[in-house]
Amino acid sequence: MSKTRTSQNYVTLSAMYGAIDIGGTKTLVAVFDRKGKVIEQIKFPTPKIYSDFKSELATTVAKLSTKNFDSFCVAAPGRIDRVNGIGVRFGNLPWQSVPILSDAMQSMGAPGVLENDAKAAGLSEARALDGNYRKVLYITISTGIGCGYIIDNKIDPDFEDIEVGHMLLEHNNKLVRWEDFASGSAIYKRLGKKVSEIAEDDSEAWYSIARNIAIGLIDVIASLNPDIVVLGGGVSSNLPKFKDRLDEQMKIYENPMLTIPPIVQAKRPEEAVIYGCYEIAKSHDSRPTTPKS
């Protein structure tokens, strides 16, 4: 498998924080210092067979210059069992009930935490916001659609397993999962191209993208009543191309009982997950912040 790697020459006597972002098509392993700076990272295609992924992860971690970690976080798509470190179902990957945390701990040689990828991304984006927003709704639109609901800069435990991409909505006179007509993979299936390949003047394509996102987004807003909405993921990387159309669609549904909050692009649309992993790993670090002499 081909890999891409970036690294900085960096020497430190203290240990680091690890971040593992498992995506439907690629996995990113990153190393952060205590201040949240990315020291090195390696990316590899995510294998469809879990045993192959386990081997690839071990090989990749072994290639890192950093060998000692305070702690790490592995972020996975789909349903997870946080208590037992099990990945239950992975959405766009055919894995089921795999011991992903213990396998990652074996590769990393450090204590770790398992979290849903959208929740991790939402945490990092909520903490990076300019302004004081108590309730932050993070929606990631990429291969699928995920959600994180952050209250007071923490993942809300009452909504830590919410999967908005699987909401059933009416589309073309049928009940369809939101991500089946509004996600990046759905857009590619319908238009035959990635969102990044759509011409800026293709108003019909951008209108349909904005409308399909708005249909589901308005339902989530009505249910959770957030103070702000942050859009992340690959599709949202192109938000400036359809933001005006999205705002127009959202205004259609606004009424005296439903106020549309500000909708903004994620500060790190493609890297929010690994920064969320850093935040989570740091909060679970039980070692002293100052190394013993």
Secondary structure as a PSIPRED ss2 file (coil, helix, strand):
# PSIPRED VFORMAT (PSIPRED V4.0)

   1 M C   1.000  0.000  0.000
   2 S C   1.000  0.000  0.000
   3 K C   1.000  0.000  0.000
   4 T E   0.000  0.000  1.000
   5 R E   0.000  0.000  1.000
   6 T E   0.000  0.000  1.000
   7 S E   0.000  0.000  1.000
   8 Q C   1.000  0.000  0.000
   9 N C   1.000  0.000  0.000
  10 Y C   1.000  0.000  0.000
  11 V C   1.000  0.000  0.000
  12 T C   1.000  0.000  0.000
  13 L C   1.000  0.000  0.000
  14 S C   1.000  0.000  0.000
  15 A C   1.000  0.000  0.000
  16 M E   0.000  0.000  1.000
  17 Y E   0.000  0.000  1.000
  18 G E   0.000  0.000  1.000
  19 A E   0.000  0.000  1.000
  20 I E   0.000  0.000  1.000
  21 D E   0.000  0.000  1.000
  22 I E   0.000  0.000  1.000
  23 G C   1.000  0.000  0.000
  24 G C   1.000  0.000  0.000
  25 T C   1.000  0.000  0.000
  26 K E   0.000  0.000  1.000
  27 T E   0.000  0.000  1.000
  28 L E   0.000  0.000  1.000
  29 V E   0.000  0.000  1.000
  30 A E   0.000  0.000  1.000
  31 V E   0.000  0.000  1.000
  32 F E   0.000  0.000  1.000
  33 D C   1.000  0.000  0.000
  34 R C   1.000  0.000  0.000
  35 K C   1.000  0.000  0.000
  36 G C   1.000  0.000  0.000
  37 K C   1.000  0.000  0.000
  38 V E   0.000  0.000  1.000
  39 I E   0.000  0.000  1.000
  40 E E   0.000  0.000  1.000
  41 Q E   0.000  0.000  1.000
  42 I E   0.000  0.000  1.000
  43 K E   0.000  0.000  1.000
  44 F E   0.000  0.000  1.000
  45 P E   0.000  0.000  1.000
  46 T C   1.000  0.000  0.000
  47 P C   1.000  0.000  0.000
  48 K C   1.000  0.000  0.000
  49 I C   1.000  0.000  0.000
  50 Y H   0.000  1.000  0.000
  51 S H   0.000  1.000  0.000
  52 D H   0.000  1.000  0.000
  53 F H   0.000  1.000  0.000
  54 K H   0.000  1.000  0.000
  55 S H   0.000  1.000  0.000
  56 E H   0.000  1.000  0.000
  57 L H   0.000  1.000  0.000
  58 A H   0.000  1.000  0.000
  59 T H   0.000  1.000  0.000
  60 T H   0.000  1.000  0.000
  61 V H   0.000  1.000  0.000
  62 A H   0.000  1.000  0.000
  63 K C   1.000  0.000  0.000
  64 L C   1.000  0.000  0.000
  65 S C   1.000  0.000  0.000
  66 T C   1.000  0.000  0.000
  67 K C   1.000  0.000  0.000
  68 N C   1.000  0.000  0.000
  69 F E   0.000  0.000  1.000
  70 D E   0.000  0.000  1.000
  71 S E   0.000  0.000  1.000
  72 F E   0.000  0.000  1.000
  73 C E   0.000  0.000  1.000
  74 V E   0.000  0.000  1.000
  75 A E   0.000  0.000  1.000
  76 A E   0.000  0.000  1.000
  77 P C   1.000  0.000  0.000
  78 G C   1.000  0.000  0.000
  79 R E   0.000  0.000  1.000
  80 I E   0.000  0.000  1.000
  81 D E   0.000  0.000  1.000
  82 R C   1.000  0.000  0.000
  83 V C   1.000  0.000  0.000
  84 N C   1.000  0.000  0.000
  85 G C   1.000  0.000  0.000
  86 I E   0.000  0.000  1.000
  87 G E   0.000  0.000  1.000
  88 V E   0.000  0.000  1.000
  89 R E   0.000  0.000  1.000
  90 F E   0.000  0.000  1.000
  91 G C   1.000  0.000  0.000
  92 N C   1.000  0.000  0.000
  93 L E   0.000  0.000  1.000
  94 P E   0.000  0.000  1.000
  95 W E   0.000  0.000  1.000
  96 Q E   0.000  0.000  1.000
  97 S E   0.000  0.000  1.000
  98 V E   0.000  0.000  1.000
  99 P C   1.000  0.000  0.000
 100 I H   0.000  1.000  0.000
 101 L H   0.000  1.000  0.000
 102 S H   0.000  1.000  0.000
 103 D H   0.000  1.000  0.000
 104 A H   0.000  1.000  0.000
 105 M H   0.000  1.000  0.000
 106 Q H   0.000  1.000  0.000
 107 S H   0.000  1.000  0.000
 108 M H   0.000  1.000  0.000
 109 G C   1.000  0.000  0.000
 110 A C   1.000  0.000  0.000
 111 P C   1.000  0.000  0.000
 112 G E   0.000  0.000  1.000
 113 V E   0.000  0.000  1.000
 114 L E   0.000  0.000  1.000
 115 E E   0.000  0.000  1.000
 116 N E   0.000  0.000  1.000
 117 D H   0.000  1.000  0.000
 118 A H   0.000  1.000  0.000
 119 K H   0.000  1.000  0.000
 120 A H   0.000  1.000  0.000
 121 A H   0.000  1.000  0.000
 122 G H   0.000  1.000  0.000
 123 L H   0.000  1.000  0.000
 124 S H   0.000  1.000  0.000
 125 E H   0.000  1.000  0.000
 126 A H   0.000  1.000  0.000
 127 R H   0.000  1.000  0.000
 128 A H   0.000  1.000  0.000
 129 L C   1.000  0.000  0.000
 130 D C   1.000  0.000  0.000
 131 G C   1.000  0.000  0.000
 132 N C   1.000  0.000  0.000
 133 Y C   1.000  0.000  0.000
 134 R C   1.000  0.000  0.000
 135 K E   0.000  0.000  1.000
 136 V E   0.000  0.000  1.000
 137 L E   0.000  0.000  1.000
 138 Y E   0.000  0.000  1.000
 139 I E   0.000  0.000  1.000
 140 T E   0.000  0.000  1.000
 141 I E   0.000  0.000  1.000
 142 S C   1.000  0.000  0.000
 143 T C   1.000  0.000  0.000
 144 G C   1.000  0.000  0.000
 145 I E   0.000  0.000  1.000
 146 G E   0.000  0.000  1.000
 147 C E   0.000  0.000  1.000
 148 G E   0.000  0.000  1.000
 149 Y E   0.000  0.000  1.000
 150 I E   0.000  0.000  1.000
 151 I E   0.000  0.000  1.000
 152 D C   1.000  0.000  0.000
 153 N C   1.000  0.000  0.000
 154 K E   0.000  0.000  1.000
 155 I E   0.000  0.000  1.000
 156 D C   1.000  0.000  0.000
 157 P H   0.000  1.000  0.000
 158 D H   0.000  1.000  0.000
 159 F H   0.000  1.000  0.000
 160 E C   1.000  0.000  0.000
 161 D C   1.000  0.000  0.000
 162 I C   1.000  0.000  0.000
 163 E C   1.000  0.000  0.000
 164 V H   0.000  1.000  0.000
 165 G H   0.000  1.000  0.000
 166 H H   0.000  1.000  0.000
 167 M C   1.000  0.000  0.000
 168 L E   0.000  0.000  1.000
 169 L E   0.000  0.000  1.000
 170 E E   0.000  0.000  1.000
 171 H E   0.000  0.000  1.000
 172 N C   1.000  0.000  0.000
 173 N C   1.000  0.000  0.000
 174 K E   0.000  0.000  1.000
 175 L E   0.000  0.000  1.000
 176 V E   0.000  0.000  1.000
 177 R E   0.000  0.000  1.000
 178 W C   1.000  0.000  0.000
 179 E H   0.000  1.000  0.000
 180 D H   0.000  1.000  0.000
 181 F H   0.000  1.000  0.000
 182 A H   0.000  1.000  0.000
 183 S C   1.000  0.000  0.000
 184 G H   0.000  1.000  0.000
 185 S H   0.000  1.000  0.000
 186 A H   0.000  1.000  0.000
 187 I H   0.000  1.000  0.000
 188 Y H   0.000  1.000  0.000
 189 K H   0.000  1.000  0.000
 190 R H   0.000  1.000  0.000
 191 L H   0.000  1.000  0.000
 192 G C   1.000  0.000  0.000
 193 K C   1.000  0.000  0.000
 194 K C   1.000  0.000  0.000
 195 V H   0.000  1.000  0.000
 196 S H   0.000  1.000  0.000
 197 E H   0.000  1.000  0.000
 198 I C   1.000  0.000  0.000
 199 A C   1.000  0.000  0.000
 200 E C   1.000  0.000  0.000
 201 D C   1.000  0.000  0.000
 202 D C   1.000  0.000  0.000
 203 S H   0.000  1.000  0.000
 204 E H   0.000  1.000  0.000
 205 A H   0.000  1.000  0.000
 206 W H   0.000  1.000  0.000
 207 Y H   0.000  1.000  0.000
 208 S H   0.000  1.000  0.000
 209 I H   0.000  1.000  0.000
 210 A H   0.000  1.000  0.000
 211 R H   0.000  1.000  0.000
 212 N H   0.000  1.000  0.000
 213 I H   0.000  1.000  0.000
 214 A H   0.000  1.000  0.000
 215 I H   0.000  1.000  0.000
 216 G H   0.000  1.000  0.000
 217 L H   0.000  1.000  0.000
 218 I H   0.000  1.000  0.000
 219 D H   0.000  1.000  0.000
 220 V H   0.000  1.000  0.000
 221 I H   0.000  1.000  0.000
 222 A H   0.000  1.000  0.000
 223 S H   0.000  1.000  0.000
 224 L H   0.000  1.000  0.000
 225 N C   1.000  0.000  0.000
 226 P C   1.000  0.000  0.000
 227 D C   1.000  0.000  0.000
 228 I E   0.000  0.000  1.000
 229 V E   0.000  0.000  1.000
 230 V E   0.000  0.000  1.000
 231 L E   0.000  0.000  1.000
 232 G E   0.000  0.000  1.000
 233 G C   1.000  0.000  0.000
 234 G C   1.000  0.000  0.000
 235 V H   0.000  1.000  0.000
 236 S H   0.000  1.000  0.000
 237 S H   0.000  1.000  0.000
 238 N H   0.000  1.000  0.000
 239 L H   0.000  1.000  0.000
 240 P H   0.000  1.000  0.000
 241 K H   0.000  1.000  0.000
 242 F C   1.000  0.000  0.000
 243 K H   0.000  1.000  0.000
 244 D H   0.000  1.000  0.000
 245 R H   0.000  1.000  0.000
 246 L H   0.000  1.000  0.000
 247 D H   0.000  1.000  0.000
 248 E H   0.000  1.000  0.000
 249 Q H   0.000  1.000  0.000
 250 M H   0.000  1.000  0.000
 251 K H   0.000  1.000  0.000
 252 I H   0.000  1.000  0.000
 253 Y H   0.000  1.000  0.000
 254 E C   1.000  0.000  0.000
 255 N E   0.000  0.000  1.000
 256 P C   1.000  0.000  0.000
 257 M C   1.000  0.000  0.000
 258 L E   0.000  0.000  1.000
 259 T C   1.000  0.000  0.000
 260 I C   1.000  0.000  0.000
 261 P C   1.000  0.000  0.000
 262 P C   1.000  0.000  0.000
 263 I E   0.000  0.000  1.000
 264 V E   0.000  0.000  1.000
 265 Q E   0.000  0.000  1.000
 266 A C   1.000  0.000  0.000
 267 K C   1.000  0.000  0.000
 268 R C   1.000  0.000  0.000
 269 P C   1.000  0.000  0.000
 270 E C   1.000  0.000  0.000
 271 E C   1.000  0.000  0.000
 272 A H   0.000  1.000  0.000
 273 V H   0.000  1.000  0.000
 274 I H   0.000  1.000  0.000
 275 Y H   0.000  1.000  0.000
 276 G H   0.000  1.000  0.000
 277 C H   0.000  1.000  0.000
 278 Y H   0.000  1.000  0.000
 279 E H   0.000  1.000  0.000
 280 I H   0.000  1.000  0.000
 281 A H   0.000  1.000  0.000
 282 K H   0.000  1.000  0.000
 283 S H   0.000  1.000  0.000
 284 H C   1.000  0.000  0.000
 285 D C   1.000  0.000  0.000
 286 S C   1.000  0.000  0.000
 287 R C   1.000  0.000  0.000
 288 P C   1.000  0.000  0.000
 289 T C   1.000  0.000  0.000
 290 T C   1.000  0.000  0.000
 291 P C   1.000  0.000  0.000
 292 K C   1.000  0.000  0.000
 293 S C   1.000  0.000  0.000
